[in-house]
Amino acid sequence: MSLTKRIVGLVVLALIPALAVQGYNEYALRAASARAVRKEAMRAARSVAADLGQFGRGARQVLGILAGLPEIRGKDARACTAFLATVVGQVPGSFFFGVVDADGRIRCNTISSPAGSYSVADRAYFQDAMRSGGFAVGEVVTGRVTNRPTIQFAQAIVDGDGDGRPDGIVITSIDLSYLAARQATAGLPPDATLTVADRKGTILARLPDHEVWAGKPLPPSLWKALSEHRGGVADLPGLIGDTRITAVAAASPEDLDSLTVAVGLSPATAFADIDAATRRGLVLIGLGAAMAIAAALLAGRAFIRWPVRRLLAAASAWRAGELGARTGISGSGEFGQLGEAFDAMASSLERHQGEMRDEVARSLVLQERQTMMLHELNHRVRNTLTTVQSLARQTRRDDDKGERLEGRILSLSKTHDLLSRDDWGGASLRTVLENELSPFRDDQDHRFGLVGTDLDLPPRYVLAIGMTVHELTTNAAKYGALSTEAGRVDVAWTVVVAESGARRLVLDWQESGGPPVREPGKRGFGTRLITGGVSRELDGKVRLDFAADGLRCSLDVPLDGYDRFTSFSEVAGIRPVGTA
């Protein structure tokens, strides 16, 4: 994967939490809004059902009073008709009153139909009232005289002889348009639909378009769905096929439980604000992502990609045997110093190559040595570049301003110089320690203690331990013992030989006399570099003790491990330079 793709990948990874937060917020808002919309739909349905129930109770009271009056009980057509004419205009929504005898024949009414001119014995409200001897609600029917869809309320007239049997009924017809207009002003939510149906699924009130739907039966599938969801809320198709959040009021004896009341709300209207906020959030995230990627590409091209490409190009030329190629990178920065170190190393190798070329005719061994050195150069440069790239990527991730990255690359360069003195044959442990502590020992040698028998280390040990000591020294200079005049650093090491003959290096770094130490709240890159370098590169163990009187770092690494820097020469049967 190219460095550009890695940079873009880092930006994309940084955007993933923002997308996750946006998605969670939308989910939470949509869930909360869905609950609120469902509650609002059910509240509206219950409100309509309660209003219809109140209207029905009012009509029942009026009919109950009429059923007890002598003018009604006597069923005299003239007196009954005259009395009902005074009542019809007093009951809102009612446009017809009538009295029916026990066999269902009309006796008197407010439209002056002759007594016995028609029968309502086949009507459900007549049968229910006569059977129960009380109040009954009919179904939506087309009036035989009025020829308009209506619903009837009926009250039984109890026989005056005391046997309790009904002697007929008094009825009133309710204008369905009045019921629809009454609910249109009852404060339904915007864009809501209202459907009120009788016990057979015939529409008696519909908003909007009441006049279009009144008296028509509901589609069987919709009527079945409304019946199954009474008392609940569900996403159901409406009369015109649009899916709505539909609440169906539960049946209640206090209301008109023979009627089904359903209120539907539009999902598009309910979630309009959330959808708009989601679109705005996605647009902002997209713009931010584009700006972040553009900035990362520009900064990466100027500060990382160009010098890394020059280093890789020079390494490729060296691998091809063109040791005269140079990186052309110089300056006081970390890449400049690294480029100068590489160029110096290439110059040294080019000089050695010239010397070896003069001797190639005299010795085949020298020719093999030259080939081995070229392989070593390619291998070590690539490992070094990999380390530099890792440091650069991690530094960008930790938002470092460059000082720590520069120090780490300087430490790596110094360690390279130390190994170059002996043609990468290794270095002694004491030399590695003195090399890293040298910037702080000028006229202050008494502040350092190095105790232990010196031993030679292979190149990979020199690199890993050098970087570890550099991080410990930098931390001590900024926050630990070397940040005060009275501070001191003691380093002690020993080689432990197990019964199997395996050797292990045990090294203790102890700080004292500095400011009080506190364990950091989070694990920074320096700590990861110390623990990761020793554990990954040397298969060792690291223990950091943040004691109040001074930091202590203990290293425990095997000394007989596999050295990857010389792996290719061992496979080829060639001994590294500087070995017997």
Secondary structure, DSSP 8 states (H G I E B T S, - for coil): --HHHHHHHHHHHHHHHHHHHHHHHHHHHHHHHHHHHHHHHHHHHHHHHHHHHHHHHHHHHHHHHHHTSHHHHT--HHHHHHHHHHHGGGSTTEEEEEEEETTSBEEEETT---TTS-B-TTSHHHHHHHHHTSEEE---EE-TTT-SEEEEEEEEEE-TTTT--EEEEEEEEEEHHHHHHHHHTS---TT-EEEEE-TTSBEEEEES-HHHHTT-B--HHHHHHHHHTTTSEEEEE-TTS-EEEEEE----TTS-TTSEEEEEE-HHHHTHHHHHHHHHHHHHHHHHHHHHHHHHHHHHIIIIIHHHHHHHHHHHHHHTT-TT------SSSHHHHHHHHHHHHHHHHHHHHHHHHHHTTT-HHHHHHHHHHHHHHHHHHHHHHHHHHHHHHHHHHTT--SHHHHHHHHHHHHHHHHHHTTTTS-EEHHHHHHHHHGGG-TT-GGGEEEES---EE-HHHHHHHHHHHHHHHHHHHHTSGGGSTT-EEEEEEEEEE-TTS-EEEEEEEEEESSS-----SS--HHHHHHHHIIIIIH--EEEEEEETTEEEEEEEEESS---GGGHHHHHHT---TT--
